[in-house]
Each structure stands twice: as C-alpha cells, then as structure tokens.
C-alpha cells in the first residue's frame, strides 16, 4: 500500500438494507493506512483515524480510543502524505466545500481532505448503535444525535469521492470532525470555518475490499433498489 492508494472496506450501498455487522477488525484495517474515517458494528458512532490512532465519537457525544479488536462494516483509510493548499477563513460549510473543489481542480479523482484550525461553529451527528435485526440505513436517522460547538479548535478530515463511483461511495465530501481536546466530534453536517490550514492528497488508486465471506452480504439483493437516493438521505 502506498500514499497514492485509498483503501476502503465495504461500500455505502451495502449499508442501505442494513448490513451493519462488522466484517473487519480495526487492527487489520489500520494495516492499510494511518488516517481515515468509518463506523463500528451497528453503525455505532463515527470514527476518526489520525496519526495511527482511532477515535470513536459515540451517540452520547463522548470520544474514546477504539480497541484494535473492534469491528467495522465500512471505513476508509490511507497513509497521510498531504500537500499544503494554503489557508481559508470565514467560510460557511457549503462555501468551504466549493472552495475545496476549486483547489482540487477536478471532481473525477479521489481526494483526502484535512483542515486544522479554528471553527466558529461545527454541527455534527453520531448514530446510536443499532441492534439485530438491523433497520435500513435511512431508518437510522431517527437514532442519530446531533451536536453543536462554537469557537472550537480541531481537525476536519475525510474524503471527496467522484460521482463515477456512486454506490461504492457516497459522491461528494464525507467529512468528520475531532476537536483538539478530544471532547467533541462526529460526522459533519454543517458549520463555519474561522481560519484553517488546508491540506489535500490525491489518490491514483482506489482499493475496494468486500466482505465476501459474510453470509448476509452474499445473500443481499441490491437489484432494482434506489440505493443512491437512500445514501443521499442518510448522509445529509
């Protein structure tokens, strides 16, 4: 695995019907990268991987270090080798995404995004752990908890995925946040950047690992389903 490869376990599409059982251990996942995002079995919270450490933001809002034996149904990781892309300031979340696209110069490549700095406001969410029999991905919206923080220092990190690979990924930006004091974070729904240093990393290779030995995955039928619409509803 090189710095030009983005590694992904599972797909967004497999989460749509409720395939939330963990199918890879965190320790194995981190053999493919030192940085990334994901979730645990049952969509239990939001993961942030930074410098080889894995943090979970739970639905309670608490942040903890994840054990290597815990399992993920979906995650992305890579080896950090960012390029500095300047600083940005006083941007609402939607405007920030637009500026990132300008800096990237294309919407047809995978990118890792990292912004460290001061945020005027951050709006996040984390889903509570689901139990078997698992609900659909869209249904988990009722189990998510939302959080807000003002004037917080931290890191916004995650990925941009091209629409070319919709289904395997959620097209567009998928970003998580973790405060410097590890007291706040989650999947980012909105906010405003006060001032931050932007780093980008483009990938030339996308390695997708599938849970082919999982019985539920082998039997699931995705034909004819409105997978992309449901991914959009769940991610936004």
C-alpha positions as CSV (number, residue, x, y, z in Angstrom):
1,X,0.0,0.0,0.0
2,X,1.4,3.4,-1.0
3,X,0.4,7.0,-0.2
4,X,-1.3,7.2,-3.6
5,X,-3.8,4.5,-2.6
6,X,-7.2,4.9,-0.9
7,X,-8.3,1.7,0.8
8,X,-12.0,1.1,1.6
9,X,-13.6,-1.8,3.4
10,X,-17.2,-2.3,2.4
11,X,-19.4,0.0,0.4
12,X,-22.1,2.6,1.2
13,X,-24.6,0.6,-0.8
14,X,-24.2,-2.5,1.4
15,X,-25.3,-0.3,4.4
16,X,-28.6,0.7,2.7
17,X,-30.5,-2.5,3.5
18,X,-29.0,-2.7,7.0
19,X,-25.8,-4.8,6.6
20,X,-24.2,-3.2,9.7
21,X,-22.4,-6.2,11.1
22,X,-18.7,-5.6,11.4
23,X,-16.6,-7.6,9.0
24,X,-13.1,-6.3,9.6
25,X,-11.2,-5.7,12.8
26,X,-9.8,-2.2,13.4
27,X,-6.3,-3.6,13.8
28,X,-6.4,-5.2,10.4
29,X,-7.9,-2.1,8.8
30,X,-5.1,0.0,10.2
31,X,-2.6,-2.1,8.3
32,X,-3.7,-0.3,5.2
33,X,-3.3,3.3,6.4
34,X,-2.8,5.6,9.4
35,X,-5.6,8.1,8.7
36,X,-9.3,7.8,7.8
37,X,-12.9,7.7,8.8
38,X,-15.6,5.0,9.4
39,X,-18.0,3.5,11.8
40,X,-18.3,0.5,14.1
41,X,-20.6,-2.6,14.2
42,X,-24.2,-1.5,14.2
43,X,-23.2,2.0,12.9
44,X,-22.1,2.7,16.4
45,X,-20.8,6.2,16.3
46,X,-18.3,7.9,14.0
47,X,-14.7,7.1,13.7
48,X,-11.7,9.4,13.1
49,X,-8.3,7.9,12.4
50,X,-5.5,10.3,12.9
51,X,-1.7,9.5,13.0
52,X,-2.4,5.8,13.6
53,X,-4.9,6.3,16.5
54,X,-8.6,5.5,16.1
55,X,-11.2,7.6,18.0
56,X,-14.9,6.9,18.2
57,X,-17.4,9.7,18.7
58,X,-20.4,8.0,20.3
59,X,-24.1,9.0,20.1
60,X,-23.6,10.3,23.7
61,X,-21.1,12.8,22.3
62,X,-18.3,11.1,24.2
63,X,-15.0,10.5,22.5
64,X,-12.8,7.4,23.3
65,X,-9.9,5.4,21.8
66,X,-11.1,2.3,19.9
67,X,-9.7,-1.2,20.6
68,X,-7.9,-3.0,17.7
69,X,-10.3,-6.0,18.1
70,X,-13.4,-3.9,17.4
71,X,-15.1,-4.4,14.1
72,X,-16.1,-2.1,11.2
73,X,-18.7,-2.7,8.4
74,X,-17.4,0.3,6.5
75,X,-14.3,2.5,6.6
76,X,-11.7,4.4,4.5
77,X,-8.0,4.7,5.4
78,X,-4.9,5.9,3.7
79,X,-1.3,6.8,4.6
80,X,-1.1,10.5,5.1
81,X,1.1,12.4,2.6
82,X,-0.8,15.7,2.3
83,X,0.2,18.7,0.2
84,X,-0.3,22.1,1.8
85,X,-3.0,24.0,-0.1
86,X,-3.0,27.3,1.8
87,X,-5.4,28.8,4.3
88,X,-9.1,29.6,4.2
89,X,-11.1,31.7,6.5
90,X,-14.7,32.9,7.3
91,X,-16.4,30.3,5.2
92,X,-19.7,28.5,5.8
93,X,-19.6,24.8,5.3
94,X,-21.2,24.9,1.8
95,X,-18.9,27.6,0.7
96,X,-15.9,25.7,2.1
97,X,-16.8,22.7,0.0
98,X,-17.0,24.9,-3.1
99,X,-13.5,26.3,-2.4
100,X,-12.1,22.9,-1.8
101,X,-13.4,21.8,-5.2
102,X,-11.6,24.8,-6.8
103,X,-8.4,23.8,-5.1
104,X,-8.7,20.2,-6.2
105,X,-9.4,21.3,-9.8
106,X,-11.4,18.2,-10.7
107,X,-14.4,16.2,-9.4
108,X,-13.2,13.0,-11.0
109,X,-10.5,12.0,-8.6
110,X,-10.5,10.7,-5.0
111,X,-9.0,13.2,-2.5
112,X,-8.3,13.2,1.2
113,X,-9.1,16.5,2.9
114,X,-7.6,17.8,6.2
115,X,-8.3,21.2,7.6
116,X,-6.9,22.1,11.0
117,X,-7.8,25.4,12.6
118,X,-10.4,27.5,14.4
119,X,-14.1,26.9,13.7
120,X,-16.7,29.4,14.6
121,X,-19.3,26.7,14.6
122,X,-19.4,23.0,14.0
123,X,-22.6,20.9,13.6
124,X,-22.1,17.1,13.8
125,X,-24.0,13.9,14.3
126,X,-23.4,10.4,15.5
127,X,-25.7,7.4,15.2
128,X,-26.6,5.3,18.2
129,X,-25.6,1.6,18.0
130,X,-28.2,-0.5,16.1
131,X,-29.2,-4.0,17.2
132,X,-30.1,-7.0,15.1
133,X,-32.3,-7.4,13.2
134,X,-30.8,-4.2,11.8
135,X,-33.0,-1.4,10.3
136,X,-32.4,0.2,6.9
137,X,-29.8,2.9,6.6
138,X,-32.4,5.6,6.2
139,X,-34.3,4.4,9.3
140,X,-31.2,5.1,11.4
141,X,-31.8,8.8,11.0
142,X,-34.2,8.6,13.9
143,X,-31.4,7.1,16.1
144,X,-28.9,9.9,15.3
145,X,-27.9,12.5,17.9
146,X,-26.8,16.0,16.8
147,X,-24.2,18.2,18.5
148,X,-23.1,21.8,18.2
149,X,-19.9,23.6,19.3
150,X,-18.9,27.2,18.9
151,X,-15.3,28.6,18.8
152,X,-13.7,25.2,18.7
153,X,-10.2,24.2,17.6
154,X,-9.9,21.0,15.8
155,X,-9.5,19.0,12.6
156,X,-12.0,18.5,9.8
157,X,-10.9,15.4,7.8
158,X,-12.3,12.9,5.3
159,X,-12.7,12.4,1.6
160,X,-14.1,13.6,-1.7
161,X,-15.4,10.8,-3.8
162,X,-16.3,11.2,-7.5
163,X,-19.8,10.6,-8.8
164,X,-18.3,8.0,-11.1
165,X,-18.2,5.5,-8.2
166,X,-21.6,6.2,-6.7
167,X,-22.9,3.3,-4.7
168,X,-19.5,2.1,-3.7
169,X,-19.1,5.5,-2.2
170,X,-21.3,8.5,-1.3
171,X,-20.4,11.0,-4.1
172,X,-19.0,14.3,-2.8
173,X,-17.5,15.1,0.5
174,X,-17.7,12.8,3.5
175,X,-16.1,14.7,6.4
176,X,-15.7,14.0,10.2
177,X,-14.5,16.4,12.9
178,X,-12.5,15.9,16.1
179,X,-11.6,18.8,18.4
180,X,-8.0,19.2,19.6
181,X,-9.1,18.4,23.2
182,X,-10.9,15.2,22.0
183,X,-14.1,16.3,23.7
184,X,-16.2,16.9,20.6
185,X,-16.6,15.5,17.1
186,X,-18.7,13.4,14.7
187,X,-19.9,13.3,11.1
188,X,-20.1,16.9,9.9
189,X,-23.5,18.3,8.9
190,X,-22.6,22.0,8.8
191,X,-20.7,24.8,10.4
192,X,-18.3,27.7,9.7
193,X,-14.6,27.8,9.4
194,X,-13.0,30.8,11.1
195,X,-9.4,30.2,10.0
196,X,-7.7,27.0,8.9
197,X,-4.8,25.4,7.1
198,X,-5.9,23.2,4.2
199,X,-4.1,20.0,3.1
200,X,-5.1,17.8,0.2
201,X,-4.0,14.4,-1.0
202,X,-5.0,13.0,-4.4
203,X,-5.2,9.2,-4.9
204,X,-4.3,7.4,-8.1
205,X,-5.6,4.1,-6.9
206,X,-8.8,3.1,-5.1
207,X,-8.7,-0.3,-3.4
208,X,-12.1,-1.8,-2.5
209,X,-12.2,-4.7,-0.1
210,X,-15.5,-6.6,0.1
211,X,-16.8,-8.8,3.0
212,X,-17.2,-11.8,0.6
213,X,-17.3,-14.3,3.5
214,X,-20.2,-12.6,5.3
215,X,-23.4,-14.6,4.8
216,X,-25.7,-11.6,4.8
217,X,-23.6,-9.8,2.2
218,X,-23.6,-12.8,-0.1
219,X,-27.4,-13.1,0.1
220,X,-28.4,-9.5,-0.2
221,X,-30.2,-8.4,-3.4
222,X,-29.4,-4.8,-4.5
223,X,-31.0,-5.1,-7.9
224,X,-33.8,-2.6,-8.6
225,X,-33.3,-0.7,-5.3
226,X,-33.0,3.1,-5.1
227,X,-29.6,2.8,-3.4
228,X,-28.3,6.2,-4.3
229,X,-31.3,8.1,-3.1
230,X,-31.2,6.3,0.2
231,X,-27.5,7.0,0.6
232,X,-28.1,10.7,-0.1
233,X,-30.9,10.8,2.5
234,X,-28.8,9.1,5.1
235,X,-25.6,11.1,4.6
236,X,-27.2,14.5,4.6
